[in-house]
């Protein structure tokens, strides 16, 4: 007899922060009793949910006005009302908050009193971002950093995608129940089947690539230092692709060799970006967990990463990935040089860690361990 599962109320109030992550998990765990509540910015974001039943996906738009936007970021009344309504449906047995969900930081701890609720912890400590004004610093503190800490502290049932972070959470919050599940692949059908080229890279091949939003904790400045101090690396263009502000200008001595793509790279162009790269570099100074390895390894691109705990976890089982000491430009230059001289096809990493990595079976074991037999299961 096929096992029956309760419906899941998927919550993705900050969907645009991690669309591939949320879509991957929802597709894996979806059943016909489930519903999705999602916060989006644009009408075209609805396209990501075309494979789900339209009547079971409940969209809420982030307001464009300053005051309305801040109210939504602190307490989205309409979204909360809809979550409360859906939570009362007999087929809903639990809620799963997937996308950091800072707008719901006051509400989710209350929800779990009436409905079993699991919070996915992405960052045990908030990331540090480049904040160029007092207004941005205030917003970061009260609408990002404090809500994250509030959720991590108050949500009693948690899943994380890094074993080291699970250990930290259990140490810091011994009364919480914390489980590990592997980070899902971020390669969706649009990324996998993308055929568009990147306009800024027409005719450019065999480059050193950094891909992702540029923030201080990602160590892009260390990469630039390694590149500028190592003439052999300058035989390859350096491509920094992703929105964000560099802490320092690119040195004049290498400016002609650096291609800065300071914009969002559409999913349809990601395949071209990685297939033409000689090596993908992730020189993070800090970080809790990340899906960037899944993208590079899907396309077989050689990978260099820093030795932060999450990348160390992956590299322990994947010798194809070369590690460097975080924040050390000399170590990073050496690792990139080695990767260029002896490139490793990292598709083996993807096949081993991501291609068969599904949450469904293990997730329901975790649910049973957290909550016991869920009373709201419907056949």
KAUR-V181350 format. One line per field, one symbol per residue. ss: DSSP state (@ for helix, = for strand, . for the rest). burial: # if it has 9 or more other C-alpha atoms within 8 Angstrom, else .. Layout:
BEGIN
ss->???
burial->???
END
This chain:
BEGIN
ss->......======..@@@.@@@@@@@@@@@.....======..@@@@@@@....@@@=====....@@@@@@@@@@.@@@@@@@@@@@....======....@@@...@@@@.....====.............@@@@@@@@@@@@@@@@@@@@@..====..@@@@@@@@@@....====........@@@@......@@@.....=====..=.@@@.@@@@@@@@@..@@@@@..====..=..........@@@====.....@@@@@@@@@.======.........@@@@@@@....====..@@@@@@@@@....===....@@@@@@@@@@@@@.....@@@@@@@......@@@@@@@@@@@@........
burial->.....##########..#.#######.#....#########....#..#......###.#.#.....##.######..##.###.##...################.##.##..##########.#.........##.##############..#########.##..##.....######.######.##..#..##.......######..###############.#..##.#########.#.......#..###.##....###################.###.#..###############.####.#....##########.##########..#########..#..#.#...#..###.....#.###.
END
